[in-house]
Amino acid sequence: MYDTATPTYNSTAILAEHDAELPQDNPPTTASVSAHDIPIDEEYELDDSDSAVDAGSAFSDTTSLYSDIMKFRFENGRRYHGYKDGEYWGPNDEKQNNQLDLAHNLYLLTLGGKLFLAPIGGNPQSVLDVGTGTGIWAMDFADQYPSAQVIGFDLSPTQPSWVAPNLRFEINDACEADWGYKKNSFDFIHARAMYGSVADWPAFYQQVLAHLTPGGWYQQIEMSVVPTSDDGSVTEGSIFDQWGKVSLEAGDKFGKDLRIHKQIKDYLENAKFEDVVEHVYKWPIGPWSKDPHMKEVGLWNQLHWQEGIEGWSLALLTRVLGVRLPYIRVSYA
């Protein structure tokens, strides 16, 4: 599917502060990547032989919910969360966890090697990672900031059991009316790739606001699920155009919008966050750019797509839209 166009995959980073002025001498910094057209390497030839890396994970839990949490759903050859079964469409098996870790590297490349852009200072005390996934961001943050007590929560128990002493993982649902933590207790709350995870975004952002300390920061990074192109090669009816539109339709029917990347800024401002900053980046799919940095981003994003697209699609297409599995397998071949 990668030889049909030179598509890009837009990513949006949002920073927002709770009740404080943004220091003028320490503004958020951005990576050199921007939303301008990406230069194409005319000598690049497509090669679909690349494959993603392998990774494993383990988890241990001591709560009374352990047995329920570990009752996974197995469907269409993939594994899904059992706790609050059906609330999220993505698998939690090794293949999809590989995709999440590939995405983590993409975020780092995009943000110039940084875990975040928010000006939180060098001594954060309490940090929350919402929808932590494999926990890789929370682990990196806890290692870099031993001063901080870090909590990462997710519906799926796919995080490692051996982590830094200032980090713990919990099973929790971001759609709950109350996350269960002490109010005004986190200096920094981080979330990313929450598209299709939340039914009521205004309520979600009220939870974020309620749990931030005055002057605390929130950062969210989201991606568009509709690939586009600078040169018009992703035309109406192309495979990328069809996949994007069907994904949006499935998200709407599922009741959890996949368009959040366009909506975050307005939601945050309506929730009375202050100093809301938006950065928009482009991720090429494939190493077709002649810009060295974007070529590297494109290579990693191609691996990201190869490892992720089946998991992004299967549950939404089969459970939600009723598409037959053999048709899906042929379409991705």
C-alpha positions in Angstrom: 0.0 0.0 0.0 3.0 2.3 0.4 3.7 2.6 -3.3 0.4 4.4 -4.2 1.3 7.8 -2.9 3.6 10.0 -0.7 1.1 10.5 2.1 1.7 12.3 5.4 0.2 11.7 8.8 -0.5 14.9 10.8 0.3 15.1 14.5 -0.8 17.8 16.9 0.9 18.7 20.1 -1.1 20.8 22.6 0.2 22.5 25.7 -2.1 24.1 28.3 -1.5 25.6 31.7 -3.9 25.8 34.7 -4.1 29.2 36.3 -0.6 30.6 35.7 1.2 33.0 33.4 3.6 31.5 30.8 7.1 32.8 31.6 8.1 35.0 28.8 11.8 34.1 29.2 11.1 30.4 29.0 8.6 29.7 26.2 7.8 26.2 24.9 10.4 25.1 22.4 9.6 23.2 19.2 11.5 20.8 17.0 12.7 21.8 13.6 9.9 19.8 12.0 7.0 22.0 10.9 3.8 21.7 9.0 5.3 23.0 5.7 5.6 20.9 2.6 8.1 18.1 2.9 10.8 18.0 0.2 10.8 14.7 -1.8 14.0 12.7 -2.5 13.7 12.1 -6.2 16.2 9.2 -6.0 14.2 7.3 -3.3 12.8 3.9 -4.4 10.0 2.3 -2.4 10.8 -1.0 -0.7 8.2 -2.9 1.4 10.7 -5.4 2.8 11.2 -3.5 6.1 9.8 -5.0 9.2 9.2 -3.7 12.7 11.2 -4.7 15.8 10.1 -7.2 18.3 9.4 -6.4 22.0 7.8 -8.1 25.0 6.1 -7.0 28.1 5.0 -8.4 31.5 2.7 -7.2 34.2 2.0 -8.0 37.8 -1.0 -6.7 39.8 -1.9 -7.1 43.5 -5.5 -5.7 43.5 -8.6 -7.8 43.9 -9.5 -7.1 40.3 -6.5 -9.1 39.0 -8.5 -12.0 37.6 -10.9 -9.7 35.8 -8.1 -7.6 34.4 -6.3 -10.6 33.1 -9.4 -12.1 31.3 -8.5 -10.9 27.9 -10.8 -11.0 24.8 -9.3 -13.0 21.9 -10.8 -12.1 18.5 -9.8 -12.4 14.9 -6.3 -13.6 16.0 -5.7 -10.6 18.2 -5.8 -10.0 22.0 -7.9 -7.2 23.6 -8.4 -5.9 27.1 -10.9 -7.7 29.3 -11.4 -5.1 32.0 -14.3 -2.9 30.8 -14.5 -5.2 27.7 -15.3 -3.3 24.5 -14.6 0.2 25.7 -11.5 0.5 23.5 -11.0 -0.9 20.0 -7.2 -1.4 20.0 -5.5 -4.8 20.7 -3.1 -5.1 23.6 -1.0 -7.9 22.2 2.7 -7.9 21.4 2.2 -6.8 17.8 0.2 -3.7 18.9 2.6 -3.0 21.8 5.4 -2.9 19.2 3.4 -0.3 17.3 3.1 1.8 20.5 6.8 1.7 21.2 7.5 2.6 17.6 5.2 5.6 18.0 7.1 6.6 21.1 10.2 6.9 19.0 8.3 8.9 16.4 7.2 11.3 19.1 10.8 11.7 20.3 12.0 12.4 16.8 9.2 14.9 16.3 9.9 16.8 19.5 13.6 17.0 19.0 14.4 14.1 21.5 12.2 15.6 24.2 9.5 13.8 26.1 7.4 16.9 26.3 7.4 20.6 25.4 5.7 22.1 28.5 7.9 24.3 30.6 7.5 22.3 33.8 10.9 23.2 35.3 13.6 20.8 36.5 12.0 19.5 39.7 8.5 18.2 39.0 6.9 16.4 42.0 3.8 14.6 40.8 3.1 13.5 37.2 0.2 11.5 35.7 0.4 9.7 32.3 -3.2 9.1 31.1 -3.6 6.1 28.7 0.0 5.0 29.4 -0.1 2.0 27.0 3.1 0.0 27.4 4.3 2.6 29.9 7.3 3.6 27.9 6.8 7.4 28.2 6.2 7.2 32.0 9.3 5.0 32.4 11.5 7.4 30.5 10.1 10.4 32.5 10.6 8.6 35.8 14.2 7.9 34.9 14.9 11.4 33.8 13.1 13.1 36.8 13.8 11.1 40.0 12.2 14.0 41.9 8.8 13.1 40.5 6.3 10.5 41.7 4.9 9.2 38.4 1.6 7.3 37.9 0.7 5.8 34.5 -2.8 4.3 34.1 -4.5 2.4 31.3 -7.3 -0.1 30.7 -4.8 -2.8 29.7 -2.2 -4.4 32.0 0.7 -4.4 29.5 3.3 -2.5 31.4 6.5 -4.0 32.9 6.5 -5.0 36.5 10.1 -4.0 37.2 10.2 -0.2 37.0 11.9 2.8 38.8 10.9 3.2 42.5 9.2 6.6 41.7 6.9 5.0 39.1 3.8 2.9 39.5 1.2 1.6 37.0 -2.5 1.3 37.6 -5.5 0.0 35.8 -8.0 2.8 35.4 -10.5 4.2 32.8 -10.0 7.8 31.5 -13.8 7.9 30.9 -14.7 7.5 34.5 -16.5 10.5 36.1 -13.8 10.6 38.8 -10.3 9.2 38.3 -10.0 8.6 42.0 -6.9 10.7 42.7 -6.6 13.7 45.0 -7.7 16.9 43.3 -5.1 19.6 42.5 -2.3 17.1 43.0 -0.4 16.8 39.7 2.2 19.3 38.4 2.0 17.8 35.0 -0.5 15.5 33.2 0.4 13.9 29.9 -1.7 12.1 27.3 -1.2 11.0 23.8 -3.0 8.8 21.1 -6.3 9.1 23.0 -8.2 9.3 19.7 -11.2 7.0 19.8 -10.8 6.4 23.5 -13.1 9.1 25.1 -16.9 9.5 24.6 -17.2 12.8 26.4 -14.2 15.1 25.9 -15.5 18.1 27.8 -15.9 15.8 30.9 -12.4 14.4 30.3 -10.8 17.9 30.3 -12.7 18.8 33.4 -11.0 15.8 35.1 -7.6 17.0 33.8 -8.3 20.5 35.1 -9.5 19.2 38.5 -6.4 17.1 39.1 -3.8 19.7 38.1 -2.2 21.9 40.7 -2.6 25.7 40.1 0.1 26.5 37.6 0.4 22.9 36.5 0.7 21.9 32.9 -1.2 19.5 30.6 0.2 18.2 27.3 -1.6 16.0 24.7 -0.4 14.7 21.3 -2.9 13.4 18.8 -2.8 12.2 15.2 -5.1 12.5 12.3 -6.4 9.1 11.1 -6.9 10.5 7.6 -3.7 10.5 5.6 -3.2 13.4 3.2 -0.6 14.5 0.7 1.2 17.8 -0.2 1.3 16.9 -3.9 -2.3 15.8 -4.3 -1.4 12.1 -4.8 -3.8 11.0 -2.1 -6.9 11.5 -4.2 -10.5 10.9 -3.4 -11.2 7.2 -3.7 -7.6 6.2 -3.1 -6.8 3.5 -0.5 -5.7 6.1 2.0 -8.7 8.3 1.4 -11.1 5.3 1.8 -9.3 4.0 4.9 -9.5 7.4 6.6 -13.2 8.0 5.8 -14.2 4.5 6.9 -12.2 4.9 10.2 -14.0 8.2 10.9 -17.3 6.5 10.2 -16.5 3.6 12.5 -15.4 5.9 15.3 -18.7 7.9 15.0 -20.7 4.7 15.2 -18.6 3.5 18.1 -19.4 6.7 19.9 -15.8 7.9 20.4 -14.7 10.5 17.9 -11.4 10.0 16.0 -11.1 13.7 15.1 -9.8 14.9 18.4 -6.5 16.2 16.9 -8.6 19.1 15.4 -10.6 19.8 18.5 -8.2 19.8 21.5 -7.4 23.5 21.4 -11.1 24.6 21.5 -12.0 22.1 24.2 -9.1 23.3 26.4 -10.0 26.9 25.9 -13.7 26.3 26.6 -12.6 24.4 29.8 -10.8 27.6 30.9 -7.3 26.4 30.6 -4.8 29.2 30.1 -1.8 29.7 27.7 -3.0 27.0 25.3 -0.3 26.4 22.7 -0.7 24.3 19.6 2.0 22.8 17.3 1.2 20.9 14.2 3.7 18.5 12.6 3.8 16.2 9.6 4.8 12.6 9.6 5.6 11.2 6.1 4.8 7.6 5.5 8.0 6.1 4.1 11.6 7.5 3.7 10.8 9.5 0.5 11.8 12.9 1.8 15.2 14.3 0.8 15.3 16.1 4.2 17.4 13.8 6.4 15.3 14.3 9.5 12.0 13.8 7.7 13.5 10.8 5.9 14.2 9.2 9.3 10.7 10.1 10.6 9.2 8.6 7.4 11.1 5.4 7.8 9.9 5.0 11.4 6.4 5.9 10.5 6.3 3.3 7.7 7.2 0.7 10.3 4.6 2.2 12.6 1.9 1.7 10.0 3.1 -1.8 9.0 2.9 -2.9 12.6 -0.2 -1.0 13.5 -2.8 -0.8 10.7 -4.4 -4.2 11.3 -4.9 -3.5 15.0 -6.2 0.0 14.3 -8.8 -1.4 12.0 -10.0 -4.9 12.9 -12.3 -4.2 15.9 -13.8 -1.1 14.4 -14.5 -2.7 11.0 -15.7 -6.1 12.3 -17.4 -5.2 15.6 -18.7 -1.8 14.7 -19.3 -1.8 11.0 -19.9 -5.5 10.5 -17.3 -6.0 7.8 -16.3 -9.7 7.2 -12.8 -10.6 8.2 -11.8 -12.3 4.9 -12.5 -9.0 3.1 -10.3 -7.1 5.5 -7.4 -9.5 5.2 -7.5 -9.3 1.4 -7.7 -5.5 1.5 -4.5 -5.3 3.6 -2.6 -7.9 1.6 
